[in-house]
């Protein structure tokens, strides 16, 4: 999944999502209609929500995984090669491939 770029920023402006590399150059432009709402990003991937779906995109802007919000819940953060979500009274940690790697109580 690792592409040629490292993501240093993913910004949404209007109908577009812009991806920036380590040099600060915009290297990819995606439509918000295909991406949805960006929830967070790491150097190698970013997470978005589009309706009742969670999408994982690689550093080249290619969607490689789709998860249901009913199983993931609300994405609360992205750090390194993982992201965190809350679903009811549970907090889940997921790896960048969309595999749940930890579950703990939210209380």
VMD Tcl script that builds the backbone (N, CA, C; Angstrom):
set m [mol new atoms 321]
animate dup $m
set s [atomselect $m all]
$s set {name element resname resid chain x y z} {
  {N N UNK 1 A 0.797 -1.194 0.000}
  {CA C UNK 1 A 0.000 0.000 0.000}
  {C C UNK 1 A 0.846 1.268 0.000}
  {N N UNK 2 A 2.069 1.152 0.399}
  {CA C UNK 2 A 2.902 2.339 0.526}
  {C C UNK 2 A 3.177 2.935 -0.848}
  {N N UNK 3 A 2.866 4.210 -1.004}
  {CA C UNK 3 A 3.091 4.893 -2.268}
  {C C UNK 3 A 4.367 5.701 -2.223}
  {N N UNK 4 A 4.564 6.498 -3.245}
  {CA C UNK 4 A 5.772 7.305 -3.359}
  {C C UNK 4 A 5.737 8.531 -2.455}
  {N N UNK 5 A 4.553 8.939 -2.047}
  {CA C UNK 5 A 4.406 10.143 -1.236}
  {C C UNK 5 A 4.154 9.816 0.229}
  {N N UNK 6 A 4.545 10.734 1.086}
  {CA C UNK 6 A 4.149 10.727 2.492}
  {C C UNK 6 A 3.152 11.859 2.647}
  {N N UNK 7 A 2.030 11.576 3.281}
  {CA C UNK 7 A 1.014 12.595 3.486}
  {C C UNK 7 A 1.427 13.484 4.662}
  {N N UNK 8 A 1.464 14.787 4.428}
  {CA C UNK 8 A 1.695 15.706 5.538}
  {C C UNK 8 A 0.467 16.552 5.822}
  {N N UNK 9 A -0.483 16.573 4.883}
  {CA C UNK 9 A -1.722 17.302 5.112}
  {C C UNK 9 A -2.783 16.826 4.124}
  {N N UNK 10 A -4.011 16.767 4.613}
  {CA C UNK 10 A -5.182 16.508 3.768}
  {C C UNK 10 A -6.177 17.597 4.123}
  {N N UNK 11 A -6.499 18.434 3.150}
  {CA C UNK 11 A -7.370 19.586 3.389}
  {C C UNK 11 A -8.586 19.536 2.482}
  {N N UNK 12 A -9.730 19.895 3.036}
  {CA C UNK 12 A -10.956 19.985 2.259}
  {C C UNK 12 A -11.287 21.459 2.069}
  {N N UNK 13 A -11.484 21.847 0.821}
  {CA C UNK 13 A -11.916 23.209 0.479}
  {C C UNK 13 A -12.984 23.108 -0.584}
  {N N UNK 14 A -14.174 23.553 -0.205}
  {CA C UNK 14 A -15.284 23.480 -1.151}
  {C C UNK 14 A -15.590 22.048 -1.520}
  {N N UNK 15 A -15.575 21.758 -2.804}
  {CA C UNK 15 A -15.893 20.415 -3.306}
  {C C UNK 15 A -14.668 19.547 -3.520}
  {N N UNK 16 A -13.506 19.968 -3.003}
  {CA C UNK 16 A -12.265 19.264 -3.296}
  {C C UNK 16 A -11.504 18.888 -2.032}
  {N N UNK 17 A -10.809 17.766 -2.116}
  {CA C UNK 17 A -9.904 17.318 -1.059}
  {C C UNK 17 A -8.499 17.335 -1.664}
  {N N UNK 18 A -7.592 18.071 -1.019}
  {CA C UNK 18 A -6.224 18.210 -1.509}
  {C C UNK 18 A -5.261 17.455 -0.604}
  {N N UNK 19 A -4.350 16.704 -1.217}
  {CA C UNK 19 A -3.325 15.967 -0.483}
  {C C UNK 19 A -1.979 16.647 -0.722}
  {N N UNK 20 A -1.214 16.831 0.372}
  {CA C UNK 20 A 0.082 17.498 0.306}
  {C C UNK 20 A 1.175 16.548 0.774}
  {N N UNK 21 A 2.361 16.667 0.140}
  {CA C UNK 21 A 3.489 15.807 0.487}
  {C C UNK 21 A 4.441 16.504 1.459}
  {N N UNK 22 A 5.531 15.839 1.766}
  {CA C UNK 22 A 6.488 16.344 2.748}
  {C C UNK 22 A 7.174 17.638 2.309}
  {N N UNK 23 A 7.109 17.979 1.029}
  {CA C UNK 23 A 7.666 19.248 0.536}
  {C C UNK 23 A 6.635 20.371 0.559}
  {N N UNK 24 A 5.416 20.043 0.978}
  {CA C UNK 24 A 4.359 21.040 1.013}
  {C C UNK 24 A 3.666 21.243 -0.322}
  {N N UNK 25 A 3.962 20.365 -1.280}
  {CA C UNK 25 A 3.344 20.465 -2.604}
  {C C UNK 25 A 2.059 19.657 -2.656}
  {N N UNK 26 A 1.038 20.251 -3.263}
  {CA C UNK 26 A -0.207 19.519 -3.500}
  {C C UNK 26 A 0.065 18.523 -4.617}
  {N N UNK 27 A -0.143 17.246 -4.336}
  {CA C UNK 27 A 0.141 16.228 -5.346}
  {C C UNK 27 A -1.094 15.446 -5.779}
  {N N UNK 28 A -2.225 15.633 -5.085}
  {CA C UNK 28 A -3.423 14.906 -5.477}
  {C C UNK 28 A -4.647 15.735 -5.123}
  {N N UNK 29 A -5.619 15.736 -6.027}
  {CA C UNK 29 A -6.891 16.403 -5.808}
  {C C UNK 29 A -7.996 15.379 -6.017}
  {N N UNK 30 A -8.872 15.260 -5.027}
  {CA C UNK 30 A -9.988 14.327 -5.086}
  {C C UNK 30 A -11.288 15.092 -4.865}
  {N N UNK 31 A -12.371 14.567 -5.354}
  {CA C UNK 31 A -13.678 15.185 -5.188}
  {C C UNK 31 A -14.295 14.766 -3.849}
  {N N UNK 32 A -14.898 15.727 -3.132}
  {CA C UNK 32 A -15.565 15.368 -1.879}
  {C C UNK 32 A -16.739 14.424 -2.126}
  {N N UNK 33 A -17.296 14.426 -3.329}
  {CA C UNK 33 A -18.399 13.517 -3.622}
  {C C UNK 33 A -17.946 12.061 -3.635}
  {N N UNK 34 A -16.658 11.801 -3.875}
  {CA C UNK 34 A -16.147 10.432 -3.837}
  {C C UNK 34 A -15.457 10.112 -2.514}
  {N N UNK 35 A -14.961 11.124 -1.820}
  {CA C UNK 35 A -14.221 10.912 -0.577}
  {C C UNK 35 A -15.131 10.995 0.643}
  {N N UNK 36 A -16.009 11.978 0.678}
  {CA C UNK 36 A -16.816 12.228 1.864}
  {C C UNK 36 A -16.101 13.212 2.779}
  {N N UNK 37 A -16.270 13.039 4.086}
  {CA C UNK 37 A -15.682 13.927 5.084}
  {C C UNK 37 A -14.408 13.288 5.630}
  {N N UNK 38 A -13.279 13.979 5.490}
  {CA C UNK 38 A -12.009 13.472 5.996}
  {C C UNK 38 A -12.039 13.515 7.521}
  {N N UNK 39 A -11.749 12.372 8.153}
  {CA C UNK 39 A -11.758 12.261 9.611}
  {C C UNK 39 A -10.368 12.385 10.217}
  {N N UNK 40 A -9.334 12.113 9.429}
  {CA C UNK 40 A -7.961 12.213 9.915}
  {C C UNK 40 A -7.013 11.547 8.938}
  {N N UNK 41 A -5.708 11.772 9.165}
  {CA C UNK 41 A -4.715 11.185 8.268}
  {C C UNK 41 A -3.424 10.882 9.013}
  {N N UNK 42 A -2.693 9.924 8.457}
  {CA C UNK 42 A -1.343 9.590 8.879}
  {C C UNK 42 A -0.444 9.747 7.663}
  {N N UNK 43 A 0.830 9.423 7.781}
  {CA C UNK 43 A 1.768 9.586 6.674}
  {C C UNK 43 A 1.455 8.677 5.489}
  {N N UNK 44 A 0.801 7.530 5.765}
  {CA C UNK 44 A 0.587 6.541 4.708}
  {C C UNK 44 A -0.874 6.355 4.294}
  {N N UNK 45 A -1.814 6.952 5.034}
  {CA C UNK 45 A -3.229 6.741 4.707}
  {C C UNK 45 A -4.076 7.856 5.306}
  {N N UNK 46 A -5.338 7.945 4.819}
  {CA C UNK 46 A -6.297 8.802 5.494}
  {C C UNK 46 A -7.646 8.113 5.562}
  {N N UNK 47 A -8.452 8.568 6.517}
  {CA C UNK 47 A -9.753 7.971 6.812}
  {C C UNK 47 A -10.827 9.014 6.530}
  {N N UNK 48 A -11.902 8.590 5.869}
  {CA C UNK 48 A -13.022 9.494 5.622}
  {C C UNK 48 A -14.330 8.762 5.903}
  {N N UNK 49 A -15.392 9.549 6.029}
  {CA C UNK 49 A -16.716 8.980 6.189}
  {C C UNK 49 A -17.607 9.538 5.104}
  {N N UNK 50 A -18.317 8.649 4.433}
  {CA C UNK 50 A -19.252 9.037 3.382}
  {C C UNK 50 A -20.565 8.338 3.675}
  {N N UNK 51 A -21.514 9.079 4.228}
  {CA C UNK 51 A -22.787 8.460 4.626}
  {C C UNK 51 A -22.554 7.450 5.722}
  {N N UNK 52 A -22.985 6.221 5.508}
  {CA C UNK 52 A -22.814 5.181 6.525}
  {C C UNK 52 A -21.594 4.297 6.247}
  {N N UNK 53 A -20.609 4.849 5.534}
  {CA C UNK 53 A -19.392 4.095 5.198}
  {C C UNK 53 A -18.146 4.831 5.662}
  {N N UNK 54 A -17.179 4.066 6.108}
  {CA C UNK 54 A -15.845 4.571 6.431}
  {C C UNK 54 A -14.921 4.083 5.322}
  {N N UNK 55 A -14.195 5.022 4.704}
  {CA C UNK 55 A -13.270 4.678 3.629}
  {C C UNK 55 A -11.832 4.882 4.095}
  {N N UNK 56 A -10.945 3.980 3.681}
  {CA C UNK 56 A -9.516 4.133 3.893}
  {C C UNK 56 A -8.870 4.370 2.537}
  {N N UNK 57 A -8.039 5.413 2.454}
  {CA C UNK 57 A -7.340 5.773 1.226}
  {C C UNK 57 A -5.842 5.679 1.456}
  {N N UNK 58 A -5.104 5.232 0.430}
  {CA C UNK 58 A -3.651 5.173 0.556}
  {C C UNK 58 A -3.036 6.544 0.253}
  {N N UNK 59 A -1.713 6.617 0.315}
  {CA C UNK 59 A -1.031 7.901 0.140}
  {C C UNK 59 A -1.087 8.415 -1.293}
  {N N UNK 60 A -1.595 7.608 -2.213}
  {CA C UNK 60 A -1.770 8.057 -3.594}
  {C C UNK 60 A -3.219 8.442 -3.881}
  {N N UNK 61 A -4.060 8.405 -2.852}
  {CA C UNK 61 A -5.458 8.799 -3.024}
  {C C UNK 61 A -6.357 7.705 -3.546}
  {N N UNK 62 A -5.927 6.448 -3.463}
  {CA C UNK 62 A -6.747 5.314 -3.912}
  {C C UNK 62 A -7.473 4.701 -2.716}
  {N N UNK 63 A -8.783 4.551 -2.845}
  {CA C UNK 63 A -9.559 3.900 -1.793}
  {C C UNK 63 A -9.259 2.412 -1.823}
  {N N UNK 64 A -8.862 1.850 -0.673}
  {CA C UNK 64 A -8.508 0.435 -0.633}
  {C C UNK 64 A -9.326 -0.368 0.372}
  {N N UNK 65 A -10.145 0.303 1.193}
  {CA C UNK 65 A -10.947 -0.437 2.164}
  {C C UNK 65 A -12.216 0.341 2.462}
  {N N UNK 66 A -13.328 -0.366 2.591}
  {CA C UNK 66 A -14.609 0.216 2.961}
  {C C UNK 66 A -15.142 -0.546 4.161}
  {N N UNK 67 A -15.491 0.194 5.208}
  {CA C UNK 67 A -16.037 -0.388 6.428}
  {C C UNK 67 A -17.382 0.274 6.728}
  {N N UNK 68 A -18.241 -0.420 7.421}
  {CA C UNK 68 A -19.556 0.116 7.773}
  {C C UNK 68 A -19.474 0.903 9.079}
  {N N UNK 69 A -20.153 2.046 9.139}
  {CA C UNK 69 A -20.172 2.814 10.385}
  {C C UNK 69 A -20.884 2.041 11.492}
  {N N UNK 70 A -21.750 1.095 11.139}
  {CA C UNK 70 A -22.418 0.309 12.181}
  {C C UNK 70 A -21.426 -0.580 12.931}
  {N N UNK 71 A -20.335 -0.981 12.292}
  {CA C UNK 71 A -19.324 -1.787 12.978}
  {C C UNK 71 A -18.180 -0.932 13.519}
  {N N UNK 72 A -17.858 0.159 12.861}
  {CA C UNK 72 A -16.737 1.011 13.286}
  {C C UNK 72 A -17.177 2.018 14.335}
  {N N UNK 73 A -18.322 2.646 14.134}
  {CA C UNK 73 A -18.755 3.731 14.994}
  {C C UNK 73 A -18.243 5.054 14.455}
  {N N UNK 74 A -17.994 6.004 15.343}
  {CA C UNK 74 A -17.503 7.336 14.969}
  {C C UNK 74 A -15.984 7.371 15.088}
  {N N UNK 75 A -15.294 7.718 13.995}
  {CA C UNK 75 A -13.834 7.843 14.025}
  {C C UNK 75 A -13.480 9.054 14.872}
  {N N UNK 76 A -12.624 8.832 15.878}
  {CA C UNK 76 A -12.255 9.910 16.798}
  {C C UNK 76 A -10.844 10.424 16.595}
  {N N UNK 77 A -9.996 9.659 15.908}
  {CA C UNK 77 A -8.641 10.140 15.676}
  {C C UNK 77 A -7.828 9.199 14.829}
  {N N UNK 78 A -6.766 9.752 14.229}
  {CA C UNK 78 A -5.815 8.979 13.441}
  {C C UNK 78 A -4.431 9.346 13.947}
  {N N UNK 79 A -3.601 8.334 14.209}
  {CA C UNK 79 A -2.232 8.571 14.661}
  {C C UNK 79 A -1.336 7.467 14.117}
  {N N UNK 80 A -0.212 7.865 13.530}
  {CA C UNK 80 A 0.701 6.868 12.973}
  {C C UNK 80 A 0.007 6.009 11.948}
  {N N UNK 81 A 0.037 4.702 12.155}
  {CA C UNK 81 A -0.594 3.755 11.238}
  {C C UNK 81 A -1.862 3.148 11.821}
  {N N UNK 82 A -2.524 3.884 12.741}
  {CA C UNK 82 A -3.750 3.393 13.345}
  {C C UNK 82 A -4.803 4.496 13.381}
  {N N UNK 83 A -6.055 4.078 13.581}
  {CA C UNK 83 A -7.103 5.046 13.867}
  {C C UNK 83 A -7.983 4.490 14.977}
  {N N UNK 84 A -8.668 5.386 15.660}
  {CA C UNK 84 A -9.485 5.047 16.810}
  {C C UNK 84 A -10.927 5.445 16.537}
  {N N UNK 85 A -11.854 4.636 17.039}
  {CA C UNK 85 A -13.271 4.959 16.893}
  {C C UNK 85 A -14.003 4.625 18.190}
  {N N UNK 86 A -15.166 5.235 18.323}
  {CA C UNK 86 A -16.034 4.929 19.457}
  {C C UNK 86 A -17.370 4.439 18.915}
  {N N UNK 87 A -17.804 3.309 19.451}
  {CA C UNK 87 A -19.077 2.728 19.052}
  {C C UNK 87 A -19.824 2.368 20.331}
  {N N UNK 88 A -20.798 3.196 20.703}
  {CA C UNK 88 A -21.515 2.979 21.955}
  {C C UNK 88 A -20.577 3.176 23.135}
  {N N UNK 89 A -20.475 2.157 23.989}
  {CA C UNK 89 A -19.608 2.267 25.160}
  {C C UNK 89 A -18.255 1.590 24.942}
  {N N UNK 90 A -17.863 1.425 23.679}
  {CA C UNK 90 A -16.584 0.781 23.351}
  {C C UNK 90 A -15.706 1.702 22.514}
  {N N UNK 91 A -14.418 1.610 22.752}
  {CA C UNK 91 A -13.421 2.312 21.941}
  {C C UNK 91 A -12.589 1.250 21.237}
  {N N UNK 92 A -12.492 1.389 19.914}
  {CA C UNK 92 A -11.747 0.437 19.096}
  {C C UNK 92 A -10.512 1.107 18.514}
  {N N UNK 93 A -9.435 0.341 18.422}
  {CA C UNK 93 A -8.249 0.772 17.691}
  {C C UNK 93 A -8.129 -0.133 16.474}
  {N N UNK 94 A -7.896 0.502 15.322}
  {CA C UNK 94 A -7.817 -0.204 14.037}
  {C C UNK 94 A -6.450 0.042 13.413}
  {N N UNK 95 A -5.922 -0.940 12.686}
  {CA C UNK 95 A -4.696 -0.679 11.932}
  {C C UNK 95 A -5.060 -0.056 10.586}
  {N N UNK 96 A -4.054 0.386 9.844}
  {CA C UNK 96 A -4.314 1.090 8.584}
  {C C UNK 96 A -4.941 0.198 7.519}
  {N N UNK 97 A -4.957 -1.122 7.750}
  {CA C UNK 97 A -5.592 -2.045 6.821}
  {C C UNK 97 A -7.046 -2.309 7.166}
  {N N UNK 98 A -7.552 -1.652 8.227}
  {CA C UNK 98 A -8.950 -1.805 8.600}
  {C C UNK 98 A -9.214 -2.991 9.500}
  {N N UNK 99 A -8.171 -3.518 10.136}
  {CA C UNK 99 A -8.327 -4.631 11.064}
  {C C UNK 99 A -8.387 -4.095 12.491}
  {N N UNK 100 A -9.404 -4.509 13.251}
  {CA C UNK 100 A -9.514 -4.072 14.640}
  {C C UNK 100 A -8.435 -4.758 15.464}
  {N N UNK 101 A -7.618 -3.979 16.146}
  {CA C UNK 101 A -6.484 -4.541 16.896}
  {C C UNK 101 A -6.629 -4.393 18.405}
  {N N UNK 102 A -7.610 -3.597 18.858}
  {CA C UNK 102 A -7.806 -3.442 20.296}
  {C C UNK 102 A -9.238 -2.979 20.567}
  {N N UNK 103 A -9.779 -3.416 21.684}
  {CA C UNK 103 A -11.095 -3.003 22.153}
  {C C UNK 103 A -10.996 -2.712 23.628}
  {N N UNK 104 A -11.557 -1.582 24.050}
  {CA C UNK 104 A -11.590 -1.279 25.486}
  {C C UNK 104 A -12.879 -0.529 25.797}
  {N N UNK 105 A -13.238 -0.562 27.060}
  {CA C UNK 105 A -14.433 0.121 27.516}
  {C C UNK 105 A -14.202 1.622 27.449}
  {N N UNK 106 A -15.237 2.364 27.077}
  {CA C UNK 106 A -15.127 3.823 27.013}
  {C C UNK 106 A -15.289 4.459 28.388}
  {N N UNK 107 A -15.605 3.677 29.396}
  {CA C UNK 107 A -15.838 4.216 30.747}
  {C C UNK 107 A -14.574 4.226 31.545}
}
mol reanalyze $m
mol bondsrecalc $m
mol representation Tube
mol addrep $m
